[in-house]
Amino acid sequence: MKELSVIVPVYNESESVKKTLEDLKEVLKGVKNLKYEIIVIEDKSTDDSYNVLKKISGIKLLQHKVNRGYGASLKTGMNNSKYDYILITDSDGSYPMKEIPNLLKYIPDYDMVIGNRHKKSVPFLRRFPKWVLRVLASFLSKNKVLDLNSGLRIFKKIIAKEFWKLLPERFSFTSTMTMACFTHNYPVKYVPISYHKRSGSSSIHPIKDTLRFFSLLLRLTMYFNPLRFFIPLALLFGLLGLLRGLRDLILQNSFGGLTLVLFFMAFQIFFFGLIADIINKK
């Protein structure tokens, strides 16, 4: 028998949360040999979400006293969960609950199973930034990252506890979990899923949050595998120094000041990387 704690964060989703939870309960009841609990965290919404949730049976309802964010809601859910595997999903109707059994097939063979959203179902304006983030995440983690921040996934609670202090209180929770698992060689499985247009308006800002995700990826790489960032950067400056040096020799038969600066920066970045890696290993 599989045991699963399902965590659903809710913030201003009064229009969709009832149907989402009804679909969720129906799907989970249809899975054989599954023991589960549904934990709903109401993150101090400004709409009628809490009153809607109070009328729904079969869930464990928790409410924050102040709005704390998506990641904080997931942490609250995990702190109040009793099973070793955690399933998270959104309450806005974007993730079809019927996809959950497809993810459960790969538990416990994998430590994290992620729903890989069909790219055409992602809003057009968000596709290019997401593609750039996936390419960067794949390079930094040395793994093929198909979906960095999918909100439908199953993972071992013990892994989240391992990186607890790194998991942010806001929207970068899922991205951090993805990078943490890949950079620590935890088995990860992607499962293709459909993805629907959400009910209501999204609170994600396409430009500001994309820049924040870039910053997050670099910070996580600096923490988990700093050489993956510093070595390519050092090689880039070394190559620029080499090209500038060849140019100086051809034109003036000596190295110019810019050439020396570029080589110095390359060596400096390289040694910074070594020091960061030594600190990281302690």
Backbone as a ProteinNet text record, in pm:
[ID]
protein_1_A
[PRIMARY]
MKELSVIVPVYNESESVKKTLEDLKEVLKGVKNLKYEIIVIEDKSTDDSYNVLKKISGIKLLQHKVNRGYGASLKTGMNNSKYDYILITDSDGSYPMKEIPNLLKYIPDYDMVIGNRHKKSVPFLRRFPKWVLRVLASFLSKNKVLDLNSGLRIFKKIIAKEFWKLLPERFSFTSTMTMACFTHNYPVKYVPISYHKRSGSSSIHPIKDTLRFFSLLLRLTMYFNPLRFFIPLALLFGLLGLLRGLRDLILQNSFGGLTLVLFFMAFQIFFFGLIADIINKK
[TERTIARY]
83.1	0	86.3	49.2	119.3	50	130.7	78.7	120.3	27.2	50.3	-17.5	58.2	2.1	-10.8	-130.9	-157.4	-172.2	-92.2	-92.8	-140.7	-241.7	-300.7	-298.4	-207.8	-209.3	-320.7	-384.6	-495.9	-476.9	-484.1	-483.7	-570.6	-682.4	-776.6	-821.2	-867.8	-913	-1056.2	-1141	-1278	-1357.4	-1321.2	-1396.2	-1366.5	-1245.6	-1203.8	-1173.9	-1153.6	-1100.8	-1198.6	-1327.4	-1423.7	-1419.2	-1424.2	-1420	-1285.9	-1177.2	-1044.8	-1038.6	-1087.3	-1082.2	-1179.2	-1293.5	-1386.2	-1323	-1258.7	-1189.4	-1075.8	-1003.2	-890.8	-938.2	-1042.7	-1093.4	-1144.8	-1210.9	-1263.5	-1151.2	-1044.6	-931.4	-859.5	-833.8	-760.2	-839.1	-971.5	-1052.9	-1045.3	-1019.8	-1014.8	-880.9	-782.3	-649.9	-644.6	-618.7	-614.7	-492.9	-510.3	-401.1	-334	-413	-358.7	-421.2	-338	-381.2	-336.3	-426.9	-392	-462	-410.9	-474.3	-464.6	-561.7	-560.8	-549.9	-440.7	-416.6	-428.1	-517.6	-539.4	-494.1	-405.4	-355.1	-411.1	-496.3	-555.1	-462.4	-402.6	-296.1	-349.7	-447.5	-509	-552.7	-645.9	-697.1	-776.1	-789	-869.6	-1008.7	-1033.8	-1166.7	-1237.1	-1332.5	-1415.8	-1364	-1236	-1181.4	-1199.6	-1172.9	-1178.6	-1320.2	-1419.7	-1558	-1600.8	-1551.7	-1580.5	-1518.6	-1394.9	-1323	-1385	-1439.5	-1498.8	-1617.5	-1677.3	-1794.4	-1756.9	-1627.6	-1583	-1537.7	-1590.4	-1555.6	-1438.6	-1378	-1272.3	-1136.9	-1116.5	-986.6	-943.9	-814.4	-760.7	-731.5	-807.7	-797.2	-714.2	-609.7	-524.7	-526.1	-513.2	-512.7	-399.1	-326.1	-224.4	-292.7	-234.5	-290.4	-261.5	-150.4	-115.9	-72.9	-79.3	-34.9	116.2	161.5	302.6	364.5	281.7	336.3	319.5	342.2	322.6	413.9	543.2	638	609.1	572.3	539	416.5	320.7	202.1	239.3	327.2	370.8	446.6	527.7	600.7	505.4	403.6	304.3	234.5	201.7	138.1	226.7	354.3	445.6	466	471.7	487.8	366.6	253.9	132.2	92.8	183.5	154.5	205.8	148.4	188	250.3	252.8	308.3	441.3	517.7	654.5	660.8	556.3	554.2	454.6	497.3	416.8	376.5	250	202.2	153.5	200.3	152.7	81.5	-20.9	-91.5	-153.9	-189.2	-249.2	-400.9	-461.5	-607.3	-678.9	-606	-664.4	-723	-723.7	-782	-690.8	-564.2	-473.3	-417.1	-403.4	-351.2	-466	-486.3	-593.7	-562.8	-653.4	-630.9	-620.1	-678	-673.4	-531.4	-436.1	-297	-224.5	-280.1	-210.5	-176.6	-269.4	-233.1	-113	-94.9	21.6	151.8	148.4	267.2	291.5	184.2	196.8	260.1	251.5	309	459	524.4	671.2	721.2	630	665	658.9	760.5	878	1006.1	995.8	1117	1196.1	1127.9	1192.5	1166.7	1263.6	1249.7	1162.9	1154.4	1063.7	1008.3	877.9	809.3	740.9	773.1	726.1	634.5	522.4	435.7	495.2	530.1	591.1	480.6	452.6	343.6	369.6	265.4	275.9	304.8	410.2	458.2	354.8	271.7	172.4	62.1	48.5	-54.8	-8.4	123.5	177.4	151.3	106.6	82.4	200.3	170.9	273.1	383.1	345.6	444.1	540.5	504.1	589.4	674.2	652.6	724.1	873.1	909.1	1051.3	1130	1081.6	1154.8	1168.5	1063.2	1070.3	1172.3	1179.8	1277.4	1419.8	1445.1	1578	1612.5	1516.9	1540.2	1569.8	1497.8	1522.3	1661.9	1703.1	1837.5	1943.8	1927.8	2024.3	2026	1906.7	1898.4	1961.8	1941.2	2000.7	2151.8	2205.2	2350.4	2407.5	2345.1	2398.3	2386.5	2281.3	2260.6	2319.4	2362.6	2416.2	2312	2186.7	2076.1	1977.2	1899.7	1799.8	1676.5	1655.9	1541.8	1429.1	1323.1	1211.8	1109.7	1090.7	996.2	1051.6	1095.1	1165.7	1073.5	956.5	872.2	728.9	712.2	578.9	523.7	397.5	335.1	263.5	272.1	216.5	332.1	362	474.8	460.1	530.8	537.6	684	713.5	851.2	855.2	972.7	992.2	1001.6	929	932	1071.2	1144.8	1277.4	1373.1	1351.9	1436.5	1406.9	1279.3	1243.3	1301.9	1298.7	1354.9	1505.8	1571.8	1717.2	1754.8	1671.7	1699.9	1604.5	1550.9	1444.2	1479.7	1600.4	1639.6	1658.5	1679.6	1698.1	1565.4	1462	1334	1265.3	1243.8	1189.2	1042	997.8	859.9	763.7	818.6	732.3	730.9	730.1	702.7	820.3	938.4	1053.9	1072.3	976.2	986.5	1009.8	926.3	935.9	1065.7	1109.8	1235.8	1352.9	1351.3	1457.9	1459.3	1342.1	1334.3	1390	1356.9	1405.4	1557.3	1615.6	1760.6	1830.7	1771.6	1830.8	1839.8	1733.5	1733.7	1832.3	1834.5	1925.6	2072.2	2103.6	2243.4	2291.9	2200.3	2239.2	2207.8	2182.4	2166.8	2052.1	1947	1826.8	1753.7	1704.1	1633	1506.5	1497.5	1383.6	1319.8	1188.8	1115.1	1018.1	1022	924.4	813.4	689.7	573.9	493.1	471.8	394.9	253	208.3	72.1	10.8	-120.3	-188.5	-190.5	-224.5	-222	-329.3	-417.1	-530.3	-507.8	-582.8	-580.7	-638.6	-568.7	-611.7	-736.8	-811.1	-923.8	-872.3	-928.7	-883.6	-751.5	-692.4	-568.4	-448.7	-335.9	-214.2	-143.3	-77.1	-1.6	145.1	181.3	319.9	342.4	445.6	481.9	583.8	553.1	638.7	782.6	806.6	942.9	1012.8	948.9	1011	1039.1	943.6	962.5	1059.9	1068.4	1168.9	1309.5	1331	1461.7	1492.5	1389.6	1408.8	1447.2	1388.6	1423	1568	1612.4	1752.6	1844.6	1813.4	1893.3	1892.9	1776.8	1765.5	1854.7	1851.8	1932.7	2080.6	2125	2267	2302.2	2214.2	2241.4	2245.8	2153.3	2152	2276.6	2320	2441.4	2563	2568.4	2679.5	2681	2563	2555.6	2586.8	2530.4	2543.8	2669	2699.9	2810.5	2874.6	2951.2	3004.2	3096.8	3170.9	3260.8	3184.7	3059.4	2978.4	2953.3	2960.5	2943.7	3078.2	3176.3	3302.1	3393.6	3399.6	3491.9	3457	3330.2	3298.9	3325.4	3298.7	3323.2	3472	3553.2	3698.5	3750.2	3697.7	3738.9	3700.7	3584.4	3541.5	3639.6	3675.7	3769.8	3908.7	3944.9	4073.2	4076.7	3966.6	3958.7	3962.8	3890.3	3894	4035.2	4104.5	4242.5	4333.9	4312.9	4395.2	4373.2	4247.7	4217.6	4272.3	4258.1	4311.3	4463.7	4525.4	4671.4	4722.7	4655.1	4694.2	4680.8	4574.5	4554.3	4666.6	4705.1	4812	4946	4976.9	5103.7	5110.7	4997	4995.3	5010.2	4940.9	4939	5054.8	5099.3	5201.8	5315.7	5315.9	5426	5447.9	5342.5	5352	5210.8	5203.1	5072.8	5029.9	4904.9	4850.6	4793.9	4753.4	4701.4	4571.6	4484.5	4356.9	4377.8	4477	4507.6	4544.9	4631.4	4673.4	4556.6	4469.7	4352.5	4261.2	4238.8	4151.6	4208.6	4341.5	4404.6	4398.2	4419.6	4413.8	4273.6	4171.1	4033.2	4002	4054.6	4030.6	4088.5	4215	4277	4205.4	4164.5	4097.1	3962.5	3885	3755.7	3775.3	3879	3907.5	3937.5	4021.5	4056.8	3940.8	3857.2	3734.7	3647.3	3639.6	3562.6	3618.2	3750.9	3813.9	3785	3795.7	3768.7	3622.3	3530.8	3388.6	3360.4	3428.6	3407.2	3459.4	3573.3	3629.1	3533.8	3480.6	3384.9	3261	3215.2	3095	3111.7	3234.3	3258.1	3269	3288.1	3304.1	3170.1
-120.5	0	125.1	218.6	347.1	445.2	529.5	630.1	767.9	859.7	987.9	1101.3	1206.4	1330	1429.9	1470.8	1564.9	1704.5	1797.9	1934.7	2030.5	2108.6	2203.2	2343.4	2431.3	2570	2649.3	2736.4	2814.1	2961.2	3045.1	3190	3255.1	3311.5	3378.8	3288.3	3169	3073.5	3027.8	3118.2	3081.6	3029	3070.4	3029.3	2884.9	2836.7	2707.7	2601.1	2639.5	2544.6	2430.9	2456.4	2351	2240.4	2277.3	2176.8	2103.6	2179	2116.6	2007.6	2036.7	1939.7	1823.3	1849.6	1741	1646.2	1703.1	1619.9	1542.1	1607.6	1543.2	1423.7	1441.9	1332.9	1216.7	1249	1144.1	1060.6	1128.3	1056.9	971.2	1026.7	952.3	830.5	842.3	728.1	615	648.9	548.4	477.8	519.6	456.1	340.8	221.6	103.8	106.3	54	39.4	172.8	277.9	409.5	459.5	489.5	552	697.6	790.5	930.6	1023.4	1144.5	1254.8	1378	1466.3	1591.1	1707.6	1781.8	1896.4	2023.7	2111.4	2237.5	2352.2	2436	2551.1	2678	2745.1	2870.9	2983.8	3053.2	3148.9	3291.6	3303.1	3433.7	3509.5	3447	3507.1	3633.9	3716.6	3838.5	3817.6	3697.2	3667.9	3569.5	3493.8	3407.4	3263.2	3243.3	3107.4	3028.9	3091.4	3018.4	2971	3054.2	3014.9	2901.1	2902.9	2792.8	2664.1	2671.8	2553.5	2493.3	2576.1	2526	2432.6	2444.5	2362.5	2232	2212.1	2092.5	1986.4	1868	1758.5	1678.2	1597	1506.2	1569.9	1689.5	1756.5	1802.8	1820.4	1883.4	2028.9	2121	2262.5	2339.2	2405.4	2490.5	2631.1	2732.7	2870.8	2949.7	3022.7	3114.7	3239.5	3296.9	3418.9	3540.9	3532.5	3637.1	3567.4	3638.8	3581.9	3559.9	3437.3	3402.7	3355.6	3312.3	3272.2	3123.8	3090.8	2954.7	2854	2885	2794	2774.2	2881.3	2871.5	2783.1	2791.1	2706	2558.8	2528.5	2389.4	2340.3	2427	2388.3	2361.5	2446.2	2424.3	2289.6	2260.4	2132.8	2014.7	2023.3	1913	1895.7	2006.1	1998.5	1933.7	1933.8	1873.7	1744.5	1689.9	1566.9	1445.4	1329.1	1207.4	1101.6	1123.4	1021.7	1067.3	970.4	996.3	1056.7	1036.2	1093.7	1209.8	1317.1	1439.4	1460.6	1486	1529.6	1673	1760.2	1898.3	1928.4	2009	2054	2189.6	2261.6	2394.2	2383.9	2490.6	2493.3	2576.9	2617.4	2707.8	2635.7	2501.5	2425.8	2405.2	2446.1	2434.3	2292.7	2219.3	2082.3	1981.9	1901.8	1801.7	1693.2	1671.2	1571.6	1429.7	1406.7	1273.9	1229.7	1323.9	1290.2	1227.1	1239.2	1192.9	1044	954	811.3	782.8	861.5	841.6	872.4	969.5	1001.9	895.2	845	747.1	615.9	587.9	464	454.1	569.1	570.8	584.8	575	575.9	432.5	380.2	448.8	435.4	401.3	383.4	513.2	626.4	756.4	838.5	923.9	1008.3	1130.5	1170	1280.1	1254.2	1269	1253.2	1385.3	1442	1576.5	1569.3	1638.3	1651.6	1750.4	1701.1	1784.7	1843.1	1971.4	2036.6	2045.6	2021.2	2034.1	2179.9	2202.1	2339.4	2427.3	2371.1	2452.1	2500.3	2436	2477.5	2591.4	2622.2	2733.5	2862.8	2969.6	3097.1	3139.5	3193.9	3224.2	3315.5	3419.8	3516.7	3455.5	3342.3	3279.6	3166.2	3130.5	3014.9	3042.3	3157.3	3183.7	3197.8	3278.6	3283.4	3146.6	3064.2	2930.3	2844	2858.9	2781.3	2821	2951.4	2998.2	2945.4	2950.5	2900.7	2751.2	2675.2	2530.6	2501.2	2575.2	2554.8	2586.8	2699.7	2738.8	2637.6	2594.6	2497	2364.2	2322.8	2197.8	2206.5	2320.4	2337.5	2339	2413.9	2429	2300.3	2222.3	2099.9	1975.7	1990.4	1878	1767.8	1806.7	1715.7	1785.7	1707.1	1766.4	1803.8	1931.7	1981.8	2012.8	1933	1950.6	2052.2	2059	2153.9	2191.7	2315.2	2356.8	2376	2432.1	2472.1	2421.8	2302.5	2243.2	2229.2	2265.8	2260.4	2131	2032.4	1899.4	1801.6	1752.3	1661.2	1582.9	1470.4	1386.4	1374.3	1384.9	1372.2	1319.5	1269.9	1223	1342.6	1334.8	1444.7	1463.7	1354.1	1362.5	1446.4	1449	1531.3	1679.1	1713.6	1853.5	1896	1807.4	1839.7	1860.8	1787.4	1801.5	1942.3	2000.9	2133.9	2239.9	2213.7	2296.8	2444.8	2476.4	2617.1	2687.3	2609.7	2669	2690.4	2618.4	2626.6	2759.4	2843.7	2977.6	2975	3083.6	3094.4	3135.8	3177.5	3225.7	3126.5	3178.3	3093.5	3008.3	3025.7	2951.3	2816.4	2773	2646.3	2529.3	2517.7	2402.8	2405	2523.9	2533.5	2489.2	2529	2491.7	2340.8	2279.2	2134.6	2062.6	2113.2	2050.7	2054.4	2172.2	2186.8	2107.6	2106	2032.5	1883.9	1827	1684.2	1651.7	1733.6	1707.2	1721	1823.3	1845.5	1748.2	1674.8	1574.5	1432.3	1419.5	1287.8	1203.9	1269.1	1195.7	1156.5	1034.4	991.6	1074.7	1136.9	1222.4	1169.9	1162.9	1116.7	1223.5	1255.9	1347.5	1266.7	1305.8	1241.3	1347.1	1330	1430.2	1443.6	1568	1593.9	1706.2	1713.1	1826.8	1941.3	2057.8	2175.9	2271.7	2314.6	2397.9	2543.9	2630	2770.4	2784.3	2855.8	2869.1	2954.8	2933.1	3019.3	3144.9	3259.9	3385	3431.3	3532	3590.8	3538.6	3526	3476.9	3590.4	3555.8	3656.2	3659.1	3582	3578	3689	3769.9	3878	3823.5	3825.9	3759.7	3809.3	3938.9	3992.5	3983.5	4037.6	4040.1	3898.8	3809.3	3674.3	3592.9	3620.3	3553.4	3592.6	3721.5	3767.3	3705.7	3691.7	3631.3	3484.1	3415.4	3275.2	3261.3	3353.2	3352.4	3366.8	3463.2	3485.2	3362.3	3298.1	3178.7	3066.4	3044.7	2938.2	2959.4	3083.4	3112.8	3093.4	3136.1	3120.3	2973	2894.4	2751.4	2682	2721.6	2662.6	2700.7	2825.6	2869.5	2790.1	2750.8	2676.5	2528.3	2467.9	2323.9	2285.3	2360.7	2323.3	2448.8	2524.6	2653.6	2644.9	2534.6	2522.8	2522.1	2476.9	2474.4	2615.7	2713.4	2853.9	2921	2900.2	2974.1	2925.8	2795.2	2744.4	2797.2	2786	2842.8	2992.8	3064.7	3208.8	3238.4	3161.3	3178.8	3146.6	3040.5	3004.8	3112.8	3174.7	3282.1	3399.1	3442.4	3553.8	3513.4	3386.1	3339.2	3341.5	3301.5	3303.8	3446.8	3537	3677.7	3734.4	3695.1	3740.3	3686.8	3560	3499.5	3569.7	3594.4	3661.8	3804.3	3872.8	4008.6	4007.7	3905.2	3895	3871.5	3785.4	3761.4	3888.3	3961	4087.9	4186	4193.4	4285	4246.4	4116.5	4071	4102.1	4086.4	4111.5	4260.8	4343.2	4486.3	4563.7	4524.9	4605.2	4523	4391.7	4304.4	4302.3	4326	4319.7	4310	4265.7	4254.6	4390.7	4425.8	4549.7	4530.6	4640.6	4635.8	4558.1	4567.9	4497.6	4346.5	4301	4157.6	4107.1	4180.9	4139.9	4141.4	4242	4249.6	4129.4	4090.7	3977.1	3846.6	3826	3705.4	3706.4	3823.3	3833.9	3801.1	3851.4	3823	3674.2	3611.2	3468	3386.9	3416.6	3344.6	3374.6	3498.2	3536.1	3463.6	3460	3390.8	3241.9	3182.8	3040.8	3009	3091	3066.2	3094.7	3193	3214.9	3088.9	3027.1	2904.6	2792.5	2778.1	2674.8	2697.4	2823.2	2853.7	2825.1	2865.2	2839.6	2689.7	2612.9	2468.6	2404.1	2453	2400.8	2429	2553.3	2589.6	2503.3	2479.5	2400.2	2256.4	2201.7	2062.9	2044.5	2153.4	2140.5	2109.8
0	0	0	-86.2	-90.2	3.9	68	160.2	111.3	107.7	42	117.9	144	197.7	83.1	53.9	-55.3	3.7	-46.5	6.5	-101.8	-68.6	-163.4	-102.4	-147.7	-99.1	-167.6	-92.3	-147.1	-112.6	-215.8	-193.7	-300.7	-259.1	-349.3	-464.1	-430.1	-531.4	-502.6	-455.8	-419.3	-539	-660.1	-779.2	-819.2	-790.6	-845	-740.9	-615.2	-518.2	-488.2	-485.9	-454.9	-559.3	-687.6	-794.9	-795.6	-770.4	-768	-662	-543.3	-434.6	-457.8	-518.5	-552.2	-652.8	-756.3	-855.5	-790.8	-701.4	-633.5	-551	-472.8	-388.8	-473.7	-582.7	-670.2	-730.7	-774.5	-835.3	-732.2	-614.3	-511.4	-462.8	-454.1	-414.1	-515.8	-640.4	-745.4	-758.3	-679.6	-686.3	-586.3	-635.5	-549	-457.3	-339.1	-241.6	-209.5	-199.7	-165.9	-36.2	59.7	184	177.8	198.5	174.9	273.9	278.3	349.7	261.3	271.3	194.3	292.3	281	368.9	286.3	323.7	252.2	341.3	288.1	364	301.6	376.8	330.1	376.3	277	305.9	323.6	410.8	444.3	317.9	246.6	123.1	153.4	51	63	4.1	-52.2	-104	-9.3	-60.2	24.1	31.2	0.3	-7.3	121.9	234.8	362.4	392.3	367.6	392.2	300.4	176.9	84.5	135.8	182.7	228.7	354	441.5	566.3	539.9	423.5	390.7	320.8	294.3	221.5	321.3	309.1	399.7	343.9	430.4	387.1	370.6	426.1	417.1	555.8	572.2	692.8	656.8	712.3	675	777.3	728	810.5	750.9	835.9	786.1	849.2	765	815.5	870.5	974.5	1032.2	945.4	868.3	771.5	642.7	532	405.4	408	386.7	398.6	267.1	172.1	43.9	14	-112.8	-164.1	-94.5	-87.9	-24.6	122.5	191.1	333.2	354.5	262.7	273.4	259	165.2	148	270.8	328.4	449.6	565.6	579.8	684.2	664	538.9	508.3	543.4	509	539.5	689	760.9	906.3	974.3	906.5	962.3	889.7	809.9	735.4	811.2	781.8	852.8	762.9	632.5	542.8	483	432	385.7	245.8	166.2	31.6	28.1	-38.6	-48.7	-194.3	-216	-347.6	-334.2	-421.7	-420.4	-552	-544.1	-662.8	-634	-737.5	-720.7	-710	-662.9	-643.3	-748.1	-853.1	-952.9	-1074.3	-1071.7	-1181.7	-1300.5	-1291.2	-1405.2	-1422.9	-1312.3	-1320.4	-1313.1	-1417.1	-1414.1	-1311.2	-1218.4	-1113.7	-1170.1	-1288.9	-1349.3	-1383	-1382.7	-1413.5	-1294.2	-1174.7	-1053.9	-1057.6	-1098.1	-1102.9	-1192.3	-1298	-1385.5	-1312.6	-1221.4	-1142.6	-1035.9	-976.1	-868.4	-915.6	-1044.6	-1097.7	-1071.3	-1059.5	-1050.2	-906.2	-810.3	-668.9	-617.2	-547.8	-490.6	-572.3	-701.4	-781.5	-797.6	-791	-803.1	-677.2	-644.1	-525.3	-551.4	-678.7	-713.8	-853.5	-867.4	-996	-1027.1	-1144.2	-1179.5	-1301.2	-1294.7	-1410.6	-1509.3	-1628.8	-1732.1	-1819.4	-1802.1	-1873	-2022.9	-2101.2	-2246.2	-2279.8	-2357.6	-2379.9	-2448.7	-2537.1	-2606.9	-2513.7	-2397.8	-2302.9	-2212.7	-2217	-2138.6	-2215	-2148.4	-2217.9	-2304	-2422.8	-2523.1	-2469.5	-2395.6	-2347.1	-2245.2	-2187.5	-2087.2	-2143.8	-2270.4	-2325.8	-2342.6	-2400.7	-2423.8	-2293.7	-2196.6	-2068.5	-2003.3	-2010.4	-1952.2	-2025.2	-2157.8	-2235.5	-2195.7	-2183.6	-2142.4	-2003.5	-1912.5	-1776.5	-1777.7	-1861.8	-1869.5	-1921.9	-2024.4	-2081.2	-1976.1	-1907.5	-1805.1	-1690.4	-1646	-1537	-1577.3	-1702.4	-1750.2	-1750.1	-1792.9	-1794.2	-1652.5	-1564.8	-1429.7	-1347.7	-1372.5	-1294.7	-1362.1	-1487.8	-1566.6	-1586.7	-1593.5	-1620.8	-1712.7	-1785.8	-1873.5	-1791.9	-1772.7	-1695.1	-1793.1	-1788.9	-1882.3	-1832.2	-1702.4	-1642.8	-1506.4	-1493	-1371.8	-1252.5	-1276.2	-1162.3	-1171.2	-1225.9	-1230.5	-1088.8	-1071	-939.3	-910.3	-1001	-976.2	-969	-850.2	-831.7	-702.1	-697.4	-577.7	-538.8	-409.7	-364.7	-221.7	-184.7	-47.7	46.9	154.9	252.3	311	327.2	387.6	302.9	171	83.3	107.1	118.4	147.4	281.2	380.1	511.5	503	413.8	397.5	351.4	265	209.7	264.9	381.7	438.8	443.2	488.8	504.2	369.9	263.9	131.4	58.6	100.7	31	63.2	-38.4	-13.9	24.6	82.7	129.9	18.5	-95.8	-203.7	-319.5	-444.2	-559.6	-606.6	-554	-603.2	-534.9	-456.7	-384.1	-479.9	-583.4	-673.9	-753.7	-797.1	-871.2	-784.3	-658.1	-565.4	-543.4	-528.2	-511.2	-633.9	-752.4	-875.6	-881.8	-858.9	-865.5	-754.8	-636.1	-524.2	-555.7	-612.3	-644.6	-756.3	-859.8	-971.2	-930	-853.2	-815.7	-709.2	-646	-546.1	-592.6	-722.9	-786.6	-730.7	-686.5	-651.3	-779.6	-789.3	-910.7	-933.4	-1050.5	-1085.5	-1213.7	-1214.9	-1332.7	-1378.9	-1508.6	-1567.2	-1634.9	-1610.5	-1671	-1746.5	-1877.3	-1952.9	-1899.3	-1883.4	-1837.5	-1921	-1920.6	-1981.9	-1880.8	-1928.4	-1841.4	-1891.1	-1802.1	-1840.5	-1802.7	-1867.4	-1830.2	-1690.2	-1604.3	-1465.9	-1453.3	-1344	-1312.8	-1243.1	-1277.2	-1216.6	-1276	-1214.1	-1264.6	-1186.5	-1257.9	-1194.6	-1121.9	-1012.1	-936.4	-976.5	-1079.3	-1126.8	-1227.9	-1207.5	-1299.2	-1399	-1531.7	-1630.1	-1634.9	-1613	-1621.7	-1486.6	-1383.3	-1251.1	-1199.6	-1216.2	-1163.5	-1247.5	-1378	-1460.3	-1416.3	-1391.6	-1341.9	-1205.5	-1123.8	-991.7	-1005.2	-1103.3	-1125.3	-1172.2	-1260.3	-1303.8	-1183.3	-1098.3	-977.5	-888.3	-877.1	-793.9	-847.8	-979.6	-1039	-1011.5	-1026.6	-1002.9	-855.7	-766.4	-622.7	-583.4	-638.4	-606.6	-659.4	-779.6	-836.1	-753.1	-708.5	-623.3	-493.3	-447.8	-321.7	-342.1	-446.6	-465.7	-544.7	-651.7	-740.3	-799.2	-717.7	-763.2	-884.4	-898.3	-1012.6	-1144.6	-1141.8	-1263.8	-1315.6	-1227.3	-1266.3	-1292	-1201.9	-1210.3	-1323.2	-1347.3	-1449.8	-1589.3	-1636.3	-1767.9	-1776	-1666.4	-1666.8	-1675.9	-1603.9	-1610.4	-1750.3	-1811.5	-1947.6	-2047.9	-2026.3	-2116.2	-2111.9	-1989.8	-1978	-2027.5	-2006.2	-2057.7	-2209.6	-2272.7	-2418.4	-2471.3	-2405	-2445	-2431.4	-2323.1	-2304.1	-2412.6	-2450.3	-2555.6	-2689.1	-2724.2	-2850.2	-2851.4	-2738.1	-2728.9	-2735.5	-2674.6	-2679.1	-2820.1	-2895.4	-3034.9	-3117.2	-3090.2	-3161.3	-3129.6	-2998.6	-2957.9	-3021.7	-3026.8	-3084.9	-3233.8	-3301.8	-3446	-3475.6	-3398.6	-3428.3	-3365.8	-3244.4	-3177.4	-3117.6	-3145.4	-3104.6	-2952.2	-2875	-2728	-2670.8	-2547.2	-2480.8	-2425.3	-2451.8	-2397.8	-2258.1	-2196.9	-2060.6	-2050	-2150.4	-2146.8	-2148.1	-2223.4	-2227.5	-2088.4	-2021.3	-1886.9	-1788.2	-1802.4	-1714	-1734.7	-1861.4	-1890.4	-1834.5	-1851.5	-1796.5	-1643.1	-1584.5	-1438.7	-1388.6	-1457.5	-1417.8	-1431	-1538.2	-1558.2	-1442.5	-1404.4	-1293.3	-1160.9	-1143.5	-1019.6	-1006	-1113	-1111.1	-1085.3	-1148.2	-1129.6	-982.6	-920.2	-780.2	-685.8	-721.1	-643.3	-646	-765.6	-779.8	-694.1	-690.9	-608.8	-460.5	-418.4	-277.7	-243.4	-332.6	-308.7	-302	-387.6	-389.8	-260.2	-211.9	-85.8	29.5	33.6	138.3	128.6	5.2	-18.2	31.3	21.8	59.1	210.4	285.2	430.7	497.3
[MASK]
++++++++++++++++++++++++++++++++++++++++++++++++++++++++++++++++++++++++++++++++++++++++++++++++++++++++++++++++++++++++++++++++++++++++++++++++++++++++++++++++++++++++++++++++++++++++++++++++++++++++++++++++++++++++++++++++++++++++++++++++++++++++++++++++++++++++++++++++++++++++++

